[in-house]
Amino acid sequence: MKRSVSVKSRPSHWPSTSTNPAWVHYTDEELLKVRLCDLGVSIRGTPIAKRIAGVHAELRAKNIGFRPHTWLSSEWFSPDGVPGIAIPFYLAHPRLMKLEDRQMLEVEGGSEAWFMRLLRHEVGHAIDNAYRLRRRRTWREVFGRASQPYPKYYQPRPYSKRFVLHLDYWYAQGHPCEDFAETFAVWLTPDSNWEKRYRGWPAFKKLEYVDALMRQIAGRRPPVTTRERVDPLRQLRITLQDFYTRKRARYGTEFPDFYDRDLRRLFSETADPSVSESAAGFLRRIRPEIRSLVARWTGQYQYTIDQVLRELISRSRELKLRVDGVSEQTKLEASVFLTVQTMNYLHSGRHRIFL
């Protein structure tokens, strides 16, 4: 489940501020004017490097000689045909993580555990590229055809046991390549206990296949050894302001309109304005709290949920609704209503592919 990551203070294991660039002391408004290529951050000397080394150790423990190369870019991805991994630039410095948190309401990969889940997933894509695994007939029989188009949206089946559970949003269900990457990530994760956890699931056969496949390539040099870096940070000439404008648009919502009937059930049209709080004001006041709560319940991005709240607040204002006695019960009912709307979106066949 996605969680916001607190980045208010600089962890002790980060480089000292004496070696940091000038923009560390910029205001957000000033920092947003900086181009990505001018940030000057790198993986070396950061916790990212140690976590990459940790995944290398996991591969070594499995007798796999392949090591994906890594670089900083705008987001997580492993390009088709390239046995490497791009890592979001904001994870390379706590000041950038703080900006990411303020702009997107959370930091994807900001905690070590979350980072490692994402990294193992991307290693799955990279090893697929390195050994051209998707070209194998057996791979296609187990996972499907990698050549099928990536959907912009997919409809997850939360209770399906045909897929492993690794990243949030039942991500393995999005595409055969994501199914393989997720299955590989579960197989690679130390102490995942997949032999016991998934026994009896149809997904168990996929794990067994990955286990056998990795034994086949163990110790073998991959046929694809390019060190190409796609969209490296030094080539990204857009400002942080433009980057976040585009990112927020990408993570925005296409939720259906909220039903006035449900809002009128939750709030009141007849409460005395002299003694009651407006519904819009009430929702603005509890916005951070219920946004975080619903994110934990649903696994959705806080930014996405915040767009739903914006619609709620706007429509409540238009309907001139008020809160007829604020209580913990009212807050709970608002949280449940927001959760229902979020889950309606989640199960409507409009679930996005991001990685």
N, C-alpha and C positions, 0 to 999 in steps of 0.2 A: 504494500500500500504506500502511496506517495505521502511524504511528510515534508513540511518546510524545515529548512536547516538554519539554525541560528548562526549568523556570521558577524555578530556585533563586535567581537573582539578577535584580535589576531592570535591564532594558536601559537604556542611556543616553538613548534617545530618548523615554522615558516622562517625564511631568511629575515634578517634584521632590517628595520626600516632604513638603515643607513645605506643599504644597497638597492633600495627600491626606487623606481622612477618618480619623476616629479608629480605625475598625475595621482599618486597615492593621496596627496593632500588636496586634490581638487574637490570642489563641491560636485554633486551629481550633475548639475546643469553644465558645469565646465567639462566634466569627464565625458558626457554624452557627445560633446563636439569632437572628441578624439577619434581618429580613424583606427580601425582594428589593426591595420598593418603597422601603425605607429606605437602600439602598446609595448612592444619589446619584451614580452614575456616568453618563457620557454618551459619545457618540462623538467629540465635539469635542476636539481636541488630542491624540488618540491615534493610533497607527499605523493603526487602522481607517479613520480619515478619509482618510489618504493612500492607502490601498488602494482605497477607494471612488472617490477621484479618479482613480486609475489605470484602473479599469474605465470610468469616464466618458470618459477619453481614448481607450480602445479603441473605445468606441461612436462617438466623434467621428471616429476614423480610418475607420470604416465608413460615415460620413455618416448615422448614425442620430441623430436629435435627441432621442429619448426618454432620460430619466434617471430611474431608479427612486428613490423616496424610501426612506429607511432609518430604522430605529429599533432600540433594544435590547429584547429579550424573553428568553424562557427558552431558545429554540433557534432554529435556522435554519428559516425557512419564508417562503413567499410566499402569502398567503391567496388563495383563489379569488375572482376578480373585483377584486382590489386590485393595482395596478401598483407594488407596493413590496416591501421585503425586511426581515424581522426577523433580527437578528443576536444570537447568544447574549451575554448580559450579561457572562459571565466573561472574554470577550476584551477587555473595556474596561479591565482593570486587572491588573497582574502578580500581585497578592496573590490575586485571585479565580482567576486561572489556576493558581496554586499549589494552591489548595484543590480546584479541579476535577481536577487531576492526582492529588491524594491520594485523592479520593473515587471517581474513575472510572478511574484508572491511566493516563490520557492526556488530552490537551487537543485536542479536535476543532477544527481550524482554527487551531491555535496557532502554526504556522509560516506565513511569508508565502506560500509556494507552495501550501500546503494551503488557507489562507484564500482565495486567489484562485481556486482550483478550485471551491470551494464557492460563492463569490460569483458566478462566471460562470454556474454552474448555476442559481442563484436568479434571476439576471437573465433567463435563458431563460424561467422561469415568469412573471416580472413583465412581460416584453414580450409574452408570450402573452396575459396578462390585459389589458394596455393596448390592444392592437390586436384583441382577440377573435379571435385567429388560429385557435383550435380550432374555430370555427364554420364555417370555410371547407371546402368539399367537398374541395378538393385536400389540405388538411391531414389530413382523415380518411382519404383514400385512401393517404396516405404513412405516417401514424403509427397510425391506428386511431381508434376512438371514445373521446374524452375522457370521455364519460359512463359508461363501464363502471366498475363499482365498483373501488376500490383494494383489492387483496388485502392481508390482514394479513401473509401470507408469499408468496414466489414462488420458483420453482425456476429458478436461472440455468443457462444453457448456456455454459460458459466459452469454448468454441471457436467459437461462432457469430460469423459475420461480417456478420450482419444489423444489428448494433448497434455504435455507436462505443464506445470505451473512454476514459472520462474520470475519473469517480469510481470508488472501489473497489466490489467486490461486483457488477460487471457491472450497475450500477444502471439503465442504460437499459432493461434487460429487465423491469423491475418493472411498468410501466404506460405507455400511450401518451404521457401528459404528461411522464413522466420521460424517455422516449425523445427527445421533442422538446427538453427542457431540456438533456439531455446532448449532443445533436447541435448545438444552438445554441452550447453552451459550447466545443465543439471548434472550431466555425467562428469564434468570437470570439477564441479564444486566439492571441495573436501568435506567429508562428513555429511554429504547430502543423503546418504543411506538410500539411494534410489532403488537398490535391489529389493529392499523391504517396503519402502513407501509406495512404490508404484506397482508392486506385484498384484496381479489380478486386473490391472488396467490394460486396455488396448495400447496405451502409450508405452507400456513396458516393452513391447516388441520393438518399438523405435529405439529405446534405450539399449536394448540388447544389440540391435543392429549397429548403433554408433559405437558401442563397446568393441564389437568385432571389427568394425571398420578402422577404428583407431589402432587396434592391434596389427592390422595389415600394413598401415603406413608407418608404424613405429620404427624409428631409426632410418627411414627413407628420406632422401632429399626431395623436396617438392619440385615439380616441373616448372612452376611459376615463381620466379625469384626477383621480379622487378621491385625497386624501392621507390616507385613513383609516389608522389604526394599530391593528392587532389585537393584543390582549394586550400593550400596552406595559409596560415594566418598572415604571413608577410605579403601575400598577394591580394588580400581582402581590403579594398580601399574605401569601403563605406564607413560612415561614422557609426558610433555606438547608437546614436539617436535613430538613424535609419535602420540599423540592425534590429533594434527592439520594436520599432514601428511595424516592420515586416513580421517579426516573430509573434507579436501580439495578434496581428491579423490572422496568422496561421493557426494560433491556438484559440482563436475566437470560437463563438458558438453559432450553430444554426438550429437552435432550439425552436420548437413550435411556440406560438404565442401562448401566454398564460391565460387560463380561463378566468374570466371575471367572477364567475360563480364561486370558484374555489377561494379567490381572494376575499370575497364578501363573507364567506363562511369563516375565514380565519380572522378577519378584522370587522370593524363596525362602520356603518354609514350614519348611525344615529347617536353615537356617543357625544357627550357634551364637550365642545372644543375648549371650554375654559378649564376643564379639569382632566382632559385626556390628551395623550401624546399622539401625534400623527403617526400613521403606520409607516410612512416613508422615513420619518425621523427615527422611529424605533428600529427599523431595519438597518439604517445607516449606523446607529449606535452599536448594534450587536453584530455588525457585518464581519469583522475579523474573527470573532469567536465562532459564529455558526459556519462561516466559510471553512475554517480549519476543521471543525467537527465533521461537516459533511464530506470533506476531502478524505478524512480518515475512514468514514463509513463506506464511501463509494470507490475510493482509489482514483478519483478524477483529479486533474490538475486544478489547483486553487484558482488559477487565472480563468479557467473555463467556468468554474462555479461562480466566480465573481461576475461574469457576464450575465448569468441567470439572475443574480441578486440585483444587478443594475436594472434589468427589465422589471423585476418585482417592485423595486423602489419607484421606478418611473410610472408604472401602471397604478400603483397604490396612490401616488400623488395625483394622477389624473382622475381617479375615482373618488378622491378626497376621503379616503378611509382613515379611521382612527383606531387606536388600541383601547378596548374597553376594559381597562384594568391590567396593567403590566404585571406579570408574574413569571416564575420559572416555567410554569405550564405553557404560558404564551410563547416563551422562547423555545420550548421544546416543540410545540406545534409548528412554529415557523421553520425549525430545523427539519422536521419530518416532511413538511410541504416542499422545502427546497430539495430534500433527498429524493422525493418521489419524482419531481421534475427532472432531476439529474439522471435518475435511473431510467426514466422513460426515454431520455436521449440515448443513454448507453445501450439500451436494448432495441433501439428503433432501426438498427441496420445502418446507422450513420456514425460508426465508431472509426476514428481516424488511424491510419498507419503513419507513424512518425519516424521510426528508426530506419 
